[in-house]
Amino acid sequence: MNSERDDIEAQDRRDLVRRGSFLKGMAASFAALSGGGCVFRPPEGKVVPLMEQPAGVFPGETLWYATTCGACTASCGALVKVRDGRPIKLEGNPEHPLSRGGLCARGQASVLDLYDSHRLRFPLLDGKEASWAALDAFVSERLNGVAVLSETIVSPTLRFAVERFLKKFPGSRLVEYDSLSASAILDAHARTHGVRTLPAYHLGKARVIVSFDADFLGSWISPVEFTKDWSPNRQPEREWDTMSWHAQFESRLSVTGANADLRVPLRPSEQYETLRQIGLAVASLVFWKGPKPPAGEPSSLNAAAVSDTAGQLARAAGRSLVLSGSPDAATQCLVNWINAMLGNYGETLVLDPAGLQKRGSETEFDRLLGDLEKGAVKGVVVLSGNPVYDHPKGAELAKFLDSAKLSLSLSGRPDETAVRCRAVAPDHHPLESWSDAEAVSGVLSLSQPAIAPLYSTRAAIESLSLWAGEPMSALDALRGRWKKSVLPGADFERRWHEALRKGVVLSDVKNPKNLRFDGRVLERLSPNPLRSAEGGFELSAYASPVLGDGRQANNPWLQETPDPISKTAWGNYASFSPEDAAKLGIVEGRVVRLSAGAASIELPAQIQKGHARGVVSAALGYGRTHAGPVAANFPVQKMLPVEREELSGADLFPLTAYSSVRVESTGRMSAPAKTQTYDEMSDPITGRRRPMVQETTLQDYFKDATSGRGKAMEVGPSLWPAHDYPGPKWAMAIDLNVCTGCSSCVVACGLENNVPVVGKAEVRKSRDMHWMRIDRYYNENGETAFQPMLCQHCDNAPCETVCPVLATLHSSEGMNMQVYNRCVGTRYCANNCPYKVRRFNWFDYAHEDLTQNLALNPDITVRTRGVMEKCSFCVQRVQSAKADARAENRAVTDGEVRPACAQSCPADAIVFGDLNDPKSAVAKKLGDPRSYAVLSELGVGPSVFYMTKVRNKKV
C-alpha cells in the first residue's frame, strides 16, 4: 500500500511541477514580449472564414471512405471513418470479397500508426535532415546498377513504376522477399506444376481441412479472408454434413489449433514423414497409381490420427484441403501430392487465378547478397520492408549497406534498415496516399488518402517516377494505369468514381491455365532435412496474430493486446511443453538463453499446454531497436512511476536460419505481463467443472440440441420489480463455435471508446483497461475454448445497487450506464460485479503524445484518474442510429446498430440487436437451444448470451 500511495503522491507532485512550469513559462513569455525588436516574430497571417460551406461537408459529421488496409500484404478492403478531417477508425469493407466487413487486430490498430509522432518527418542524408531537392540530387547520381529490394509488391501501379524505373537504369533489378516467407510453397509448385505461384485458397468450399503448422486463422497469409471462409461451415445444424471437420498438426498451440476438432502436437522434423504416411493412406483409398515419395526420418507417429485424417480426406475428395506452413519445399511437395490425389486443385485451391502476395524468393535474396559481396551490385534501394531486422541474413545485408555506393530506404518510419542507409526518402502512410492492391488475381482494391500528409513525406510511386525522369503524381499514375488496364473505355470517369466508392473492382482472369500435377517429382524428393541437434530443441518461430512480423512494434495498442494463447502482453517468450520444462527445471518466468551458431537471445520461459515435446517456440516481431519508444518499452505514459525495462521481447529472426537451438537457464526471473492467470475450466478448490463455457459434441447435439448446457439452476424471487422496456431492449449473442480468439474485437473496442493503454508494469498488476477481454480456457481433455467477456448489462445489476453516488444506473433500453462525472472511485461496483468486467483508472492516463490525440473518438469522454469505466454497448453508435432513423421518420432496422466489437469480428461471432423485436437476429439467437447465460444462477439477468460450443468429433 505504501508504494501505491507513493505512486499517487509522486504524480501529484508532477502535476504541481507542470503547473509551476506553466506559470514560469508565462512570466518568461511576457518578459520576452517586452523586449520588442529582440524577439523573432513569425509572419502575420489572417484567418478568413469560408464564405460558402463546401457541399456535403458539415462540422462534426462522420464521413466514410473506401480504402485498402496497409497493415500487411493481405490488402483487406477497409472503410476509414473521418471526423473533421481526421481518420479515427478503420473497419472492414462489407463490399470487398476478401475481408467482407471483417478486419484483424493489426488492421484496426493501423490508424494509430498514422499518428505515430516517431514517424519520419522529412528526408534524411547521412542521418541528418535534408531537403527533397538535395536528396533527389544525391540519389540521381548513383542509380546505375542498383538492386531494388522490396517485400512482395501487391500494388500493380507500384510494380509498373518499379519496372519503368528499372528500364531507365541498365543493370538494375528487382528482388522481392517476405519477412513471413512462403517461398517453399512457391518453389514446391514450380516443381510439381511448373509454375512458381501461391495458390488462392478457398476454405469455404472445404468440408475437411488438415493443416500442418499453418495458422490460417491467426497470421498465415490472409487470416481475415480465411476466417470469413472458415466460420460459416462451423455452424452445427441438424444435418450431419453441415459442419466442417478440421485437424491441426502443429508444434505449438496456435489460434488455429485451438479451434480444431482434432489437434496433434508434432515436431517440425516430423512433418514430412507424417504427411507421407497420410498420403500413402489416401493413395490406397483413392486408388492412386502414380509414383510415391521416399521415406523420411523415423518418427513416433500417431497412427490413429494418421488413419482418421486420411479417412476424412478420402471421404471429402474434391471438398477437402491440406495446408502446411513448413519452410521445407519437399514437405510442401507432399502437400501438393495429397491435394492432387484428392482432386482439390480447381476446387478448394486454385493456381490460376492465383494469390499474388508472398511471392518473394529466398534464392534471389541469397544471390543479391553474393552480388553485393562481389561488387556486381553498386547500390541497394529498399523500397519496402525492413530486411536488416526481419530477414535471417539481415546482418550480412547491413554490412553491405554500410559500404555501398548507394543505400537508400523509402521507409516512412525509422527502422533497423533505414538507419543503415545513407539516404532515406520517407513514404506516405497508406491513409495519406493513392495506391492500389491485387492480393488475389482479379480482385483489385483501391486506396485513397483520407488526410493530407502530416509530414514532409512523398509517395514511393512519385519518388521512383521522378528519379526515372518521368515525374508524375501518385494519383495520375494510378488513374493512368487503371484507365488503360482496369477500366478501359469511354465511360472511365463514371466507373472510376464508382470504384472509389466501393473500393474494389473485380475482373475475370482471361484464359486460366489448366495446370497438372507432375507425379515424377515425388521420386526425386529428398527426405526432410530438419532434425534436432544433439541435446538441443527444435525451433518453431511464428508470427503473433497481434504483432505479426513486428512492423507495428511501436503501436501501444498492439503491444498491450495479449497473445490469444498465452494471454501475455508486452513481449515474447520461449514456450515449452510441461514435460520439457520439468526436465530442464524451468518455471514460468525463468529467463532462458536460446543460441545457435553466432546468434543468441534471452527470453522468459512460458509453460504451454498442448506444446510438442522437444520443441521451443517463440514469436517473431519483438526486440525492435529502432522502431520507437513503445517498441523499446519506455513507459507508455510519462507520468507513471515506471523505470525503463528491457526491450519489449527479443529479436528471433537471426535464429530462424537454424532448425534447432541450445537452451540454457540464466537463473534470472522476469515476470510476464499476463491478463489472465487462471485458465482451467475446473474449480481450483473443488475440482468440479465451472459452467462459464458450455460445450458438447456434434453427436450429442444431434441427439439433444440442449446438450452441454447442464441443468439450469432455479433462480429465487427478485427483490426488485422487473424492468419495463417499452422501446428497444438491447442485447448481444456471442457464438463460441466460431469465435477464434483473434482479439480483433478487443482492439476495435479500445479504439472506438478511447480506452487508455497503461504499459507493461501496470498490466503486471492486473490494471489493464480493456473493456472487452477474451478468456481462454482449457478443459479436462486439454482442449481450448475462447470466451469474450464484457459488461453483461444485467437487468438486476449488482453494481447498480452499491454505488453510493448513482454513477452506475439502468437505462430505459436495458443498458447498464456509467456517468463518469458522478463517479468518486469507491470501486464498490467492481467488487460487486460477478463477471469482473469493470476497469478503474488508477492514474490519469493523459495522452501526452499530442499527435496521437488526433486518433481519439470525439464522441467519447476521455476519463480521468479515479473513475470507473466499462463496456457501454457502444451507446454512441446506438444514439447515432436512432438520430438517423428519427431524421428519416423510420424505425431503427435490425443490424443497423453494430458495436465496434461486432462490426470488426472476422468470424461474425457477435450479434447485436433489439431483443423486443422477435424478428431480430439476436432474438432468434436467444431462442436457439444452444443459447445460455453465464452465471445465470445468480439471477442478475444478463443481456449478453452465449451459444454452446459444439466440437465435431465424428470419425
N, C-alpha and C positions, 0 to 999 in steps of 0.2 A: 504493500500500500504506500510506503514511503516513496518508492521510486515513481509511482503513479502521480503522487502529489508533487514531487519534484518536477516531473514532466510538465504538468499543467502550470506550475509556478514559473517554470522556465519559459513557457510560451507567453504567459502574461508579461514577463519582463521584456521579451522580444517585441510584444505589441507596444509597450511603453517606449522602447528604443525607437521603433518605427515612427511613433507619434512625435517623439522628441526630434528625430532626424528631419521629419517633415517641417516642424516649426523652424528648425535651424536653416533648412533649405529655403523656406520662405523669407527669412530675415536676410539670407545671403542674396536672394533674388532682388529684394528691394534695394539692398546696398549696391548691387551691380547696376540696377536701373538708374541710380543717382549718379553713376559715373558718366552718363551721357555718351559722348563720342568714343569712349574707350571700349565700348561693348559692340561686338559684331551684331548687326541687325539683319535678319533674313529679309529677302524681298517681300514687299507687301502684296497681297492679293485680295480680291473681293469675292465673297460668297454670294452668288446670284441664284435666286430660286427659279425653278422651271416655270416658264410661262404657260406651258401646256403639259399636262400629265401624259407620259408615254402610254400608248394603247395597251391595255391588258396588264398593266403593272400598277399594283396598289400596295402601299406600305403595309407590312405585316402579313401580306398574303403569301401562302406557300405555293411555290411553283415546282413542278416535277419535269425532269428532262431524262430522256433515254440515253444511256451511255453503256460503256463496257467496263467491267471491273478489271483493274490492272494489278491486283494483288498477286496474281500468278499467271501462268500461261494458259490456264483453263479458259480464260476470257469469257466468263459468265456475263450474260446480259443483266444490266442493272438499271435502276431508276435512282436518280440523285435528287434529293429534296433540297431546294434552295429557298432560303428565307432572307429577304432583304439583301440579296446579292451574295449570300454566304451558303455554300454547300454544308449541310449539317447532318445528313443521314444518307446512307446507301441502302437500298432494298432491291430484292430480286425483281427482274422484269418478267411479268407473267406471260408476255407475248414471245419471249425468247425460247426457242425449242430446247436449249441445253439447260438453262437454270430454271425455267418455268416458275419464276416467282421466288425461288429459294436463293440463299446466299450464305456462304460459310462465315465462320468467326473472323477469318483474316479479311475477307471482303468487307464485312461490317465495320471492322476497325480501321480500314484503309483511309477513311475520311480524316482520321486523326493524323495520319502521315502527311496529309496536305498542310496541316497547321503546325507541323513539327518545326519549332524555331531553330533546330540544328540542321535544317536543310542548307545546301549550298546556296548562297545569295548572289554570287557573281562569279565570273570566270577566274581561274587561278593559273598562274605561271610560276613554276618553281615554288609553289606553296604560298604565293602572295597574290593579293587582289590585282586583277588586270582588267583592262577594257576589252570589249569584244573585238575591236579593231586590232589591238596588239596580239590577242590570241590568234585571230584569223591569219595575221601576217606570219606568226611563228609557225603555225600548223601548215600553211600552204607551201612553205619552202621544203617540207620534209615528208611529203606524202608518197613519193615513188617507192615501190617495193615494200609496202606495208601490208600487214595482215589485219583484217577486221575481225576481232574476236567478240562473239556475242552468244548469249543464251539463245535458244531457238527463237527465231523471228516468226511470230504468228501474224504480224501485220503485213498484208500483201503490198500496201503502199510503201511501207518502210523497206521491205525487201526489194521493191523496184528501185527505190532511191539508192540502196546499197549497190545493186547491180550497175546502175548508172555511174555511181562513184568509182567502182572497180574498173569499169571500162576506161575511165578517164586517166587512170594511173596504171601503166603496164607493170606487170609483176606482182600486183596486189591480189589478194584472195580473201574469201570469207571462210572462217572457221566457226562452227557452232558447237556449243557444248551445253550440258544441262547439269545443274547442281544436283538434282534428283534424277539421275540418268536412267533412261530407258533404252540405252544403246544395245543391250543384249537382246531385247525384243526385236529391234530393227534388224540387227545382224542375223538373228535366227530366221527371220522371214526372208532375208536376202538369200539364205542358204536353202530354205525349204520351198519358197515360192518365187524366187528370182527377182524380188523387188524389196528394197530396203525401206520399209514403211511401218508405221504404227497403225494397227487396226482401229477401226471405230467400233467400240463395244456397245452392244445393245442388251443390257442386263434385264430390261423389261420383258424381253422375249424368252428369257431363260427360266425354265421351271426347276432346274438343278444348277447350282453354282458351286464350283470347287475352286478354292483359292489357296495358293501357296505363298505365304508372306506378302500378299498384295492387299494392302489396307485400303481397299477401294471406297470404303465409307468414311475413311479418315483423312488420308493425304495423298493417295495414289492417283496420279494423272488428273482426274476430273471428278472429285468426290461429290460435288453438288449434283452434277448430271447423273452419276451412278446412284446416288441416294434417291433421286427422283424416280429412277427406273426401278430400283430395288423395292422401295416401300410399298407400292400398290399390291405387289404379289405376296406381301406378308400379312395380309388381312385374312383371318380364318373365316371361311364361310361354311355353310352346311353341306358342302360337297368336298370330296376327298382331294381333288386335284387343284383346288383354287389357291392353295398356299404353297409357295416355293420351298425347296429344301436347299440348305446352304451348309457346306462343310468348309472348315478352315484348318489348314495345316500350317503352323507357324511357330517361330522360335520364341516369341514373346507375346503377351496378351495385348492385342490391338483393339481398336474400336470395332473393326470388322469381326474379329474373332469373338469379341464379347457378345456379338449379336448372332452368332452362328448356331445352327441346330446341332452340329457335330464339330467339336474342336479337338485337335490332336496336337500336343506340343511336339515340335520337330526341330532338330538342329539344322542349320543351313547346309551342312555337308550331307545330310540325309535326303535332301530334296530330290536329287537326281534318281536315286535308287527307288524311292517311294513312287515317284512319277512313272518310272519304268515298270514297276510291278502293277500299278493301276492300269497302265497302258496295255500290258500283256493280258491282264484280266479282261479289259474291254475288248481287246482284239479277239479273244476266244468267244466272247458273247456276240460280237457283231460279225464274226467270220472274216476277219481281216486276213488277207493272203499275202500282203506285201512284206517288205523287209522289217526286221525288228532290231532294236538298238542293243549294243553290248552292255554287259553288266557293269555296274559302278562299284563304289566302295561298299564293303559289307556294313550293314546297319541293322539295328534292332527294330524292325518294322512292326507296326501294329497291324497284324494280319486281319483282324476283324474289321478295322477301319478301312483297310485297303479293299477288302471284299465288298463291304457295304457301299463304299463310294463307287466302285466300278459298276456294281449292280444298278445303283441310282442313275449313273451316267448312261448306261446302256438303255435303260427303260425310257430315258428322255432324249434319245438320239435326235439331233436337229433342234432340240429345245433345251440344250444344256450349254455350259460354258466353263472352261478351265482357264485359270489365270495364274500368273506367277510374277512375283516381284524380284526374282533372282537376278543377280548381275552376271550369271553364267550363261553364255549363248547355247551351250549343249543342253542345259536344263530347259531353256526356252524352246529348243527344237522338239523336245519331248512333249511340251505343252501343245505345240502346233500339230504334232502327230496325233495326239488324242483328239483334239478338236476336229482334225481332218477325218479321222475314222468315224466320228460321230455325225459327220455332215453338218457341223456347226458353222463352217465358213459360208458366208452369204446369208446366214440367219441371225445368229447371236453375235457374230463378229464379222466385219466386212473390211476387205483390203482396198476396195475401190468403190465408192469414195472412202478415204481413209482419214485417220486422225492426223492432224498437221502440227501437233505440239510434240515436244520431247524428241526432236529429230537430230539432236547433237550426236557427234561421233567421237568416241574416245580415241580411236585410231588417228583421226585428223588432229586432235589436240596433241597427241604424242608427236606427230610429225611436225607440228608447229614448234614444239619445244626443241626438236632436233634441228630444224632450220634456223632457229634463233641461236642455237649454240654454234652452228657452222657459219653464221653470218649471212645466210641466204635471205633472211628477212630483216629489213632495216629498221622496222618500227612496228608498233602494235597500237591499233585503235580499238579500245574496249568500248564497244557500242552499248552493251547492257550486260548485266550480271556482275558478279564480284569474285572472279576466279582465284584471286590470291587467297581468299578466305574459304570459298566453298568448293574448291577442287582439291583432291588429294595431292596433286603436284603443284599446288599454288605457290609453295616456297620456291620451286625452280623457276616458275614464271616471274615471280617478284625479282629474282636476281637479274633476269634479262631486262625487265622494265627499268631497273636502275641504270643500265648501261646502254639501252637502245637509243638510236638517233632520235626517234620519236616515240614517246609513250604518252598516250592521250586517252583520257576517260571521259565518257559522256554521262557519268552518273549524276543524278540530281541531288545526291546527298553524300556526305563523307563516308567512305568505306575503306576496307583494307587494300583494295586495288587502287582507288583514286589517290590515296596518299603516297603511293609509289610512282605515280605518273608525273611527268614534268608539266603537263598541261591538263586542265580539266575544263570542259565545256558543258556546264550543267544543263541537263534536260529538264523539261517541264514535268510536274506531277501529272498523272493521267487525267485528273479532273481539270487541268488547265490547258489541255491540248486537244487538237484534232487528230484522229487516227482511226484505224480500223483493225479488225482481227478476224482470222479464219482458223479457229481451233480444230474444226472438222470440215472436210471438203463440202462446199455448198452452203455452209452456214456463215454468212458474212455479217459481222457486227460492226456497228459504228460507235465511235467515241467522240463526244463533243465537249468542249470546255463548259464548265458550269461557273467559272470565275476567271477573271483576268489573272495572269501570272502574278504571284505575290512578290517575286524577286526578279532579279535580272538574269533570268534563265532563257533558254532558247530550245525549241523543239529539235530533236535529233534529225528529223527529216529536213528541216531548214538548214541545219549545220552541214549535213552531207551535201545538199544541193548547192550551197554557197561554195564549199570547197571544190566541188566538181565544176564550178564555173557556170552553173545554171541556177542562180538564186530564185527561189520561189517560196511562198508561204506554205505552211502545212495544209491549210485549207485548200489552196489552189492545187497542190499536189494530190490531195485526196479527191477533190472533185474531178480533176483531170483523169485520174485513173478510173474512177467509178463511171464517168461518162463514156469512157472508151470500152471498158471491160465488163462492168457490172450492170449498168443501166443504159445501154446504147439505145439510140432512137431519138425522135424529135420531141418526145414528151419528158425529157430528162428532169426539168425543174420540178414538175409536179411529183414525179416518182422520187426525186431526191428528198423533197420535203416530207413525203410520206415515210421514207426510210429513216429520216431523222426522228420523226415522231415515234415510230415503232422501235427503232434502234437495231433492226435486223432485217436482212434480206435473204431469202432462200433461193438458191439456184440449183438447177438439175445438173448433175455431173454427166457430161456427154460421153457416150460410148464407154461405159465402165468395162474394165478388163476382167476376163474370167481367168483368174489365176489358180493353178492347180498345185497340189502338194507333191513334192518330189520325194518319194519314199527312199530313194537311194542314199539320201543324206544320212539316214539312220545308221547305215552300216559303217559310216566313217566318223561317227561321233566319238569323241574322247570322253572317258569317264570323268565325272565331276572332279575338278582339281582341288576343291575346298576340303580342308581337313584340319582338325585341331592340332596345334603344336603340342609337343610333349609337355605335359604338366600345365598347359595353358587352357584358355577358354575361347571358344569360337565367338566372334564379334558379330552382333546384329545391330547395325546402325539404322535408324529410322527417322523419318520426318514427323515431328509432332503435328497433330491436327490443328493445334493452336498457333504455333510459331513457324511451321513449315521449314524452309531452308535458312531462316534467320534474317531475311532481307528486311523484316519489320521488327527487328530486335529492339529498336528504340521506341516502340509503341507500348506505353504503360498498360493499356487495356489488355493487350495480348499477354504481356508478362504476368499480369495479375490473374488472368483466367487460368484456373488449374487444369492440368492434364486430365483428360476424361477418365483415364485408368488409375493413375496413382493419386490423383487429387492434389498434386504438388504444384505450386506456382513459383515463379521467380528462380528458374534454373533447371538444369537437367541433373541426372543422377544415373548411377550404374545399377541396373536391375539384375537380381539373381533369383534363382529358384530357392525355396525354403531349404531344400536338401543341400544345395551348394553353399548357401550361407552358413548352415550349421557346420558343414565340413571345414569351411575356412575360418570359422569362429567370428563371423561378421554379424553385427547387429545393425538395425536401421539407423542411419545417420553416420555410420563409421566411414571416414574418408578412405577410399582405396585408390591406388595408383594403377592405371592401365597403361601398358607400354608394349611397343612392338617396333623393332628397328631403332631408329633415332627418335621416334615420336613417343610422347608420354604426356598423360593428363591425369588430373586428380579429380575425383567426383565422390560425393557421398553415396553410400550404398542404400539401395531400396530393395526390400524383400517382397517379391511379387508372386502371388499365387498363379498357377497356370503357366509359369515360365518353364521353358525347356531346360533340362539339366545340361550342364557342360557349356552353357551359353551365357554371356554377359551382354546386355543390351543397353543402349543409351541413345538419347535423342540428338539429332543434329540441330544446328541453328543457334546454338548458345555460345558463350565465350567470345563475343564480339569485342574487339579492342578499339575500333574506330567508327562506331555507329552512333554514339551519343551517350549522355549521362545515364539514361534509363538502362541501356544495354550494359553499361559498366556498373550498374547497381548503386549509383548515387541515390540518396534519399529522394523519393518522388516528390514529397512536399518538404520544402526547405526548412519550414519551421519545426518539423518533427525532431525530437532529440534522438537522432539515429546516426551512428557512425557509418562511414562508408565501409562496405564489406568487400569481399572478393567479387570478381566479375560474376554476372548472372550466368553461372554454369561454366562449362569448359567446351572448347572447340574440338569436336570429334572428327572433323573432316580429315586431318592428317592420318588418323588411324584407319580410315576406310580403305587405304591402299593395302591393308593386311586382312587376312581372313581370320586370324586368331591373335590373341593378346595375352600377356602375362598379367596376373592380378596380385597385388601386394597391399597389405593393410598399412596405413601410415600411422595408426594409433590415435589420430585426431578425430574429433567429432564435429559434425555440422548439422544442426537441427533443420529438418526440411520445413518449408513453409506450406503446411497442409491445411486444406479447408475441410477435410473430413478425417476423423481419427478412429472411428469405429465403423466397420463395413460389413459385419456379419448380419444375416437375417435372423440369427438366433439370439435370444436374450442372453447377455453376458453372465447373468446370475442364475437364472433358472434353466437355461439351455433350451427353452421352448422357442419355437419359431415365432417371430414377430410378424404381425399382419400387414406391414406397410405395403409390400409388393405382393400382390396375389398372382399366382401363376398356375398353369395346368399344361397338360399335353394335348396335342391335337386329337389323339384317340379319345381321351376323356371328354374333350369338348364336344365331339360328335355324339357321345352318349348323353351328356348333360351340359347344356350351354352355360350353366351357372357354376360349373366345376371350378375348383381352385379358390373360390371366394370364401369358403368356410361358412360356418353357421353365424349369421348376424346376431350380435348380442342385443337384447332388448334394451331400449332406452327408456328411462323413467320419465315421469311428467316434468315439464319445464316450469321453472319459477317465473318465467316471463311470458307474456302473451305473444302469440305468433305475429310476425310482421305482415302487414298488408302491402302488396305491391300492385297498385292499380295500373302502373305503366310497365315498362320492361323490368325483368329480373335477370341481371347479367350473370352468366355462369361460364365455366370453362370445362372442357373434357380433354384429357390427355391420354393418348393411346400408347401404352407401354410396349405394344408389339412392334411399333415402327420407330419409337424414339431410339436413336442410335447413341445418344450421349455426346454429340459432337460439340456442344457448347455454343452454337450459333445464337441461340436464344439468350444465353447469359450476356454475351457481348451486345446484342441488339437492345436488350433491356437497359443496360448500363448507359449506352449512348443516347437512347431516347429520353431517359429520365435523369440525366446529369448525375449519375451515381459516381461518387468520388473513388479515386484509386488511393490506397493507403500505404503501399510499399511492403517489402518483404518482412521487416521486423514486426509490423502490425499484424500481418497475416499469421505470423508465428504465434501471436497472442490471440488468435481466433477473432480478430476485429475486422475481417474483410466485410465489405459493404454491399456485396451483390444482393439485389432484391430477389433474384431467382438463382437457385443453386441446383445442381444435378447430383443427387445422391447416387452412389454406385455401391451395390450390394453383391455379396457372394452367398449363394445358397449352400445347403448341405452337400450338394453334389459338385461343388466347385464351379457352378455356372454363374454367370454375371447378369445383373439386371440394372437398368438405369431408371431413376425416377426424378423428374423435375419437381422441385418443391418451391412453392411460393406462398404468399399470403392466401389463405383459403377463403377469405371473405365470408366468414361464418355468420349465419343468421343470429346465433346466440354466442357472439364472440366473447371469449373470456377476457380479452384485452380491454373491451369497452367498459366492463363493469368495475375495473380497478383504477382507471385513470382519474386522478383527483381534480383535473382541470378540464375534463371533457375534450382533450385534444384528439382522442380517437372516438369516433362515433359512427353510426349506421346511416347510410343514405336511403332515400325512398326507392332506390333502384337496386338494393341488395348489396351495395359495395361498402366495405369497411374503409372509412375515410380517415385521413390523418391531417389535422390542422397544425401546421408547423409553428405558427406564431403563438399558439397556445401552449405548446409543449414545454415543460420545465425540466424534462430529463430525469424523472424519477425511476424510469426503467421498470416500473411495476408491470406494464403491459408485456414487455419482453419476457419477464419472469413467469407471467400467467399464460403465455402462448404455448400450447402443446406442440405446435409444429416448428417452433424456434425459427421463425422467418422474419423477425423484426431486427433492424440494424440501428445501432446507436453511434452517433458522431462523437467519438472520443476527443477529437480535435477539430479545429476549424480548418478543414482541408481546403484552404484557399487556393485558387487557381492562379499561382504566381506567374506561370507562363502565359503572358498576355496573348500571345499568338494562338495558343491552344484554346483560349477562352472563346475564340471565334466558332468553335465547334459546339458550344453549348446550345441546348434547345431553349429558345426564349419562352416557350410555353410552360416551362417547369422551373419552380423556385430552386435556387441553389441553397442547400441547407447549411446551417451554421453549427458550431460546437454545442453539444448538449441537447440536440434534437434527435428524436427517434424517427426512423423512416422505414418504409416497406412498400411492397407492390401495391399499386393503385388501380390495377386492371387498365393501365394507360387511360385514365379518366379524361385526359386532354383529347384523346382520339374519339372517345365516346361523345364528348361535348361538341367536337368539331363536326362529327357526322350528324348529330341532332340539329346543329345550326344549319348545315347544308340542306337537310331534309325539310326543315321549317321554312327556309327561304324558297324552296321549290314546292311548298304546300303538299308534302307527301310524308309517308311514314319511313322510318329507317328500315332498309331492307336487310334481310338475313345475309351475313357475310360482309356487309358494308363496314362494320366496325371490326378491325383486327388489331389487337395489341401487338406491340413490336415483336414479342416472342413468337406469336402465332404466324405473323407475316414472314418472319425470317426463316422459319423451320424448313429445311430442305426435304424432310420426310413428311411434312404435313401432319405431324403428330398432334398438334394443338388446334382445337376448335373452340371458337368463342361466339357467344350469341345470347339471344333473349330466351330464357327458359320458359317464359309465359307464352311464347309462340310455339304451339305444338308442331308446326311445320319446320321449325328451325333445325339446323344440323346439330346443335348442341342438345336440343330436346330429344332428338332421335338417338343421340349417343347415350343420354341418360336412360332411355328406355331399352337399351341393348342389355341382354342378360350378362354381358361381361362387365358392366359398369359397377363401380363400387367407390366408396368414400374412405379415405384414410382416417383411422381413429374414430370411426362412426359411433362406437360405443360411448363416446364422451357426450354425445347429444348436442354438439356445438353447431350442427347444421352447416357444414362447409358448402361453398358454391363451386368448388373445384372437384371434379370427379375423374377417376382413372379407369382405364379399360384393362381387364385382366390380361397378363402376358401369356400367350399360348406358344408353347415350344413344339416344333414339328419333329416328333420322334419316330415317324414312320420308317419302316425298314422294308 
